[in-house]
Amino acid sequence: MVPCPSYGSGVLQGGHVAEKGIRLIVNPAAGGGNATRAVPRIRRWLTEQGSTFDVVRTQHPMHAVELARGAVAEGYGTVVAVGGDGTANEVLNGLMQAKESGEGDAALGILCVGRGNDFAYGAGIPADLQAGCRTLLEGNHVSLDIGRVNGPQLSQARFFGNGVGIGFDTVVGLEAAKLKRLRGFAGYFVAALKTIFLYFDAPRVTIRSDGASYEQQALMVSIMNGCRLGGGFMMAPDASMVDGELDLCIAQHVGRLKVFALIARFMRGTQARHPAITMHRTKRVVVTAVQGALPAHADGELLCEEGLQLEIEIVPQAIQVLCGASGGRG
């Protein structure tokens, strides 16, 4: 998540906060400041519907984890991430930390004001802000799967809603973050083109999954719970967040011209037919660097730039999410 400026106490009251009300956690920097600009509209729409809520703003990276966990301790029944995938990931981690430590449960909501909003897309949460507010108030709770990633280079396990990427797409995310004037899919697309000329020391890895083990030089390994990355790359077009499995998409190392062709296929979701692509489902996977290192992200948030091993597993029906009609079914 982009570091956020301080906003004093950061609390805006939306009426009396009753037990099991709604807490909205806003990342002011999300979407190039879109989150801050969206707060007055969100307040107005929710207030018009008689909703009980309050709003807090993050002030530094990982602050949303603390705020979400604190909201559970205070008795909020719904905690809403107002931002992009990074904000949603932090709120998800705060809720799961509270749950696993026995502090309590709360449902996760998302209002999309970020760049990619890929977790929300896979969960069936509307990208339109007013429609997203209606989804919160309709109260359609669905138990969604989430993933957990761990490894010796991580200080603790990290939960993710959408997916973990190793290799090419992690570098794309780092490059996209540098493109301040381009938002959403356009930024990721330009970053992907830049990365073709920057990232060609693809690591040699071993991949162990459901009893099978194989070794190859991998341009990219995507371990998906959702279906999309970067606002428009369909990494796992048939993925579901309610099937109790992860979708793997593994791309062998190929030359630059073939990477261009692969990007076009990922945009259409037709990469499975390419000979350099392997796709299958699993409940757990371990990726180990044999030569080189593993740059990796979870939900677009950097995990490591030079990892050696990552263990990823599905956690079935781990969290209640306020979803649209599709409810994470892809």
matplotlib code that plots the C-alpha trace (Angstrom):
import matplotlib.pyplot as plt

x = [0.0, 1.2, 2.2, -0.6, -0.4, -1.6, -5.1, -5.2, -7.4, -8.8, -12.4, -15.5, -18.8, -21.7, -24.2, -24.1, -21.9, -23.9, -22.5, -22.2, -22.4, -20.2, -16.6, -15.2, -11.4, -10.2, -6.7, -6.5, -3.8, -5.8, -6.5, -4.3, -6.5, -9.8, -10.6, -10.4, -12.6, -15.1, -15.7, -18.4, -20.4, -20.2, -21.2, -24.2, -25.4, -25.1, -26.7, -29.7, -30.3, -30.3, -27.0, -25.0, -21.3, -18.1, -15.0, -11.3, -8.4, -5.1, -2.0, 0.8, 1.5, -0.2, -2.3, -5.5, -4.5, -4.4, -7.7, -9.5, -8.4, -9.3, -12.8, -13.5, -12.4, -14.8, -17.7, -18.2, -20.1, -18.9, -15.5, -15.2, -12.1, -12.4, -9.5, -7.9, -6.5, -3.8, -6.3, -8.6, -5.7, -4.7, -8.3, -8.6, -5.4, -6.7, -10.0, -8.2, -5.7, -8.7, -10.5, -7.5, -6.6, -10.1, -11.0, -14.1, -15.5, -16.6, -17.8, -15.6, -17.0, -15.2, -15.8, -13.8, -11.7, -8.3, -6.5, -7.1, -9.9, -9.3, -10.3, -13.7, -14.1, -13.7, -16.0, -18.8, -18.6, -19.6, -16.9, -19.4, -19.2, -22.9, -23.7, -21.1, -22.8, -26.1, -24.3, -23.2, -26.7, -28.3, -26.3, -25.6, -23.1, -21.1, -18.4, -15.4, -12.2, -9.0, -5.3, -2.4, 1.2, 4.3, 8.0, 11.3, 11.7, 8.4, 8.0, 4.6, 2.0, 0.1, -3.5, -4.7, -8.1, -7.2, -3.8, -0.1, 2.2, 5.8, 8.1, 7.0, 3.7, 5.4, 7.9, 4.9, 3.3, 6.5, 6.7, 3.0, 3.4, 6.0, 3.5, 1.7, -0.3, -1.7, -4.4, -6.1, -5.5, -3.7, -1.0, -0.5, -0.5, 2.3, 4.2, 4.0, 5.5, 8.3, 8.9, 9.4, 12.7, 13.7, 12.9, 14.5, 16.5, 13.6, 14.4, 14.6, 12.1, 10.7, 7.0, 5.4, 1.7, -0.7, 2.1, 3.6, 6.9, 8.6, 11.4, 11.5, 12.7, 9.5, 8.8, 5.8, 3.9, 0.4, -1.5, -5.0, -8.1, -9.7, -9.6, -8.0, -4.9, -3.8, -7.4, -7.7, -5.3, -7.4, -4.8, -7.4, -10.6, -12.4, -11.4, -14.0, -13.7, -16.0, -14.6, -11.9, -9.1, -6.4, -5.9, -2.3, -1.0, 2.6, 4.4, 7.7, 10.5, 10.0, 11.6, 10.5, 8.4, 6.5, 5.9, 4.0, 1.8, 1.3, 0.1, -2.6, -3.7, -3.9, -6.0, -8.5, -8.1, -7.1, -3.5, -4.3, -4.0, -0.5, 2.3, 4.3, 1.4, 0.5, -2.8, -4.3, -6.0, -4.6, -5.1, -1.4, 1.7, 5.4, 7.6, 11.3, 14.1, 16.8, 18.6, 17.8, 15.3, 11.5, 10.1, 6.5, 3.4, 0.1, -2.9, -0.5, 1.3, 5.0, 5.9, 9.6, 12.0, 14.4, 12.6, 13.8, 10.7, 7.0, 4.3, 0.7, -2.5, -6.2, -8.3, -11.9, -14.8, -12.7, -14.4, -17.8, -17.8, -20.6, -20.9, -23.0, -25.2, -22.3, -20.9, -17.3, -18.3, -16.3]
y = [0.0, 3.5, 5.3, 7.6, 11.1, 11.7, 13.0, 13.7, 11.3, 10.1, 9.5, 10.8, 10.0, 8.9, 8.8, 6.9, 3.8, 0.8, -2.6, -4.7, -1.5, -0.8, 0.5, 1.8, 1.9, 4.4, 4.5, 8.2, 7.4, 4.7, 5.4, 8.5, 10.1, 8.8, 7.3, 10.7, 12.3, 9.5, 9.7, 12.5, 10.6, 7.3, 9.1, 10.7, 7.5, 5.4, 8.1, 8.4, 4.7, 5.0, 3.1, 3.2, 3.6, 5.4, 6.0, 5.8, 6.7, 4.8, 6.7, 4.4, 1.1, -1.9, 0.4, -1.1, -4.5, -2.8, -0.9, -4.0, -6.1, -3.3, -3.0, -6.7, -6.1, -3.1, -5.2, -4.1, -6.7, -5.4, -3.9, -2.3, -1.6, 1.6, 1.5, -1.0, -4.5, -3.5, -1.9, -5.0, -7.3, -5.4, -5.4, -9.1, -9.9, -7.9, -9.8, -13.2, -12.4, -11.5, -14.7, -17.0, -15.4, -16.0, -12.3, -12.6, -12.4, -9.7, -9.7, -8.0, -5.4, -3.6, -0.3, 0.0, 3.1, 1.6, 0.8, -2.9, -3.9, -7.5, -9.2, -7.4, -8.4, -12.1, -11.8, -10.3, -6.9, -4.0, -1.6, 1.3, 3.0, 3.6, 0.0, -1.1, 0.8, -0.9, -4.3, -3.4, -2.6, -5.6, -7.8, -10.8, -12.6, -15.4, -17.6, -17.3, -19.2, -17.3, -18.2, -18.3, -17.8, -18.5, -18.8, -18.4, -14.9, -13.7, -12.5, -14.2, -15.9, -13.6, -14.1, -13.2, -12.9, -12.9, -14.4, -14.8, -14.0, -15.1, -13.7, -11.6, -10.2, -9.1, -7.0, -5.6, -4.5, -2.8, -1.0, -0.1, 1.6, 4.0, 5.2, 7.9, 9.2, 5.9, 4.2, 0.8, -1.6, 1.0, 1.3, -2.4, -2.9, -0.3, -1.8, -5.2, -3.9, -2.3, -5.5, -7.5, -5.6, -5.6, -9.0, -11.9, -13.7, -16.0, -18.3, -22.0, -23.4, -26.6, -26.8, -29.3, -29.6, -32.4, -35.1, -34.1, -32.4, -30.9, -28.4, -25.8, -22.2, -20.2, -16.8, -16.6, -18.7, -17.4, -19.1, -17.8, -17.8, -15.2, -14.9, -11.6, -9.5, -6.0, -4.9, -7.0, -10.0, -13.2, -15.4, -18.0, -17.4, -20.4, -19.8, -19.8, -18.4, -21.1, -24.3, -25.0, -25.0, -22.7, -22.3, -22.5, -20.8, -21.5, -19.9, -21.4, -19.0, -17.8, -15.2, -11.5, -11.9, -14.8, -12.8, -10.3, -13.1, -14.4, -11.0, -10.9, -14.4, -13.4, -10.4, -12.8, -15.6, -18.1, -18.8, -22.4, -23.5, -22.1, -24.8, -22.7, -22.6, -25.2, -24.8, -27.0, -26.9, -27.7, -27.1, -26.5, -25.7, -25.1, -23.1, -23.2, -21.3, -23.6, -20.9, -17.2, -15.8, -15.4, -11.9, -12.3, -10.4, -11.2, -9.3, -6.9, -6.2, -7.0, -10.1, -10.3, -9.4, -12.3, -15.1, -18.6, -20.6, -20.0, -22.3, -21.4, -23.1, -22.6, -21.9, -23.0, -20.8, -18.7, -15.4, -13.9, -11.3, -8.9, -9.9, -9.3, -12.0, -14.1, -14.5, -15.4, -18.1, -16.6]
z = [0.0, -0.8, 2.5, 3.6, 5.1, 8.6, 9.0, 12.8, 14.6, 11.3, 12.6, 10.9, 12.7, 10.6, 13.4, 16.7, 16.4, 17.7, 18.4, 15.2, 13.0, 10.0, 10.1, 6.8, 6.6, 4.0, 2.4, 1.4, -1.2, -3.0, -6.7, -6.7, -4.0, -5.3, -1.9, -0.2, -2.8, -2.6, 1.2, 1.1, -1.5, 0.5, 3.7, 1.9, 0.3, 3.5, 5.6, 3.2, 3.7, 7.5, 7.9, 11.1, 10.4, 11.0, 8.9, 9.8, 7.6, 7.4, 8.2, 7.3, 5.5, 7.2, 9.4, 7.9, 9.4, 12.9, 12.3, 11.0, 14.0, 16.3, 14.7, 15.6, 19.2, 19.3, 18.2, 14.6, 12.5, 9.1, 8.2, 4.8, 2.8, 0.9, -1.5, -4.0, -3.7, -1.2, 1.2, 0.8, 1.5, 4.7, 6.0, 5.2, 7.1, 10.1, 10.1, 9.8, 12.6, 14.9, 13.9, 14.4, 17.7, 19.0, 19.2, 17.1, 13.5, 11.2, 7.6, 4.9, 2.6, -0.3, -1.9, -5.1, -5.5, -6.4, -9.6, -10.2, -7.8, -8.8, -5.6, -5.7, -9.3, -8.5, -5.5, -7.6, -5.9, -8.2, -9.4, -9.4, -6.0, -5.5, -6.5, -4.0, -1.3, -2.2, -2.0, 1.6, 2.6, 1.0, 3.3, 1.0, 3.1, 1.3, 2.8, 0.5, 0.4, 0.9, 0.6, 3.0, 2.0, 4.1, 3.7, 5.5, 4.1, 5.5, 9.1, 9.4, 7.2, 4.9, 3.8, 0.3, -1.3, -5.0, -5.7, -5.3, -8.2, -8.6, -11.3, -14.2, -12.8, -9.6, -11.6, -13.6, -10.4, -9.3, -12.6, -12.6, -9.2, -10.8, -13.5, -11.5, -14.4, -15.6, -13.7, -13.8, -16.7, -18.8, -16.2, -15.8, -19.6, -20.1, -17.2, -18.7, -22.0, -20.0, -18.0, -21.2, -21.7, -18.0, -16.6, -18.4, -15.8, -15.0, -12.1, -12.3, -9.8, -8.4, -8.0, -5.7, -5.8, -4.6, -4.6, -7.9, -8.3, -11.4, -12.2, -14.9, -15.7, -15.0, -16.4, -14.0, -11.5, -10.6, -7.7, -8.0, -5.8, -8.0, -11.8, -12.7, -12.1, -13.1, -13.9, -17.1, -17.2, -16.8, -15.1, -14.2, -16.1, -14.6, -11.0, -8.2, -4.7, -3.3, -4.7, -2.0, -4.6, -6.0, -9.7, -10.9, -14.1, -14.8, -17.8, -19.0, -19.9, -23.5, -25.7, -25.9, -29.0, -27.5, -24.3, -26.4, -27.8, -24.2, -23.0, -25.6, -24.6, -20.9, -21.8, -23.5, -21.0, -23.7, -22.5, -21.5, -25.2, -25.5, -25.2, -22.8, -20.3, -17.7, -15.7, -13.0, -9.6, -6.2, -2.5, -1.7, -3.6, -2.7, -5.0, -4.4, -6.3, -7.6, -9.5, -9.1, -6.7, -6.3, -6.6, -5.3, -4.4, -2.7, -4.0, -5.6, -2.4, -2.4, -0.4, -1.3, -4.1, -3.6, -1.9, -1.9, -1.1, -0.7, 0.6, -0.5, 0.6, 0.3, 3.5, 2.5, 3.4, 5.7, 5.7, 5.2, 2.4, 1.3, -2.3, -5.4, -7.0, -8.3, -4.8, -5.9, -8.3, -11.2]

ax = plt.figure().add_subplot(projection="3d")
ax.plot(x, y, z, "-o")
ax.set_aspect("equal")
plt.show()
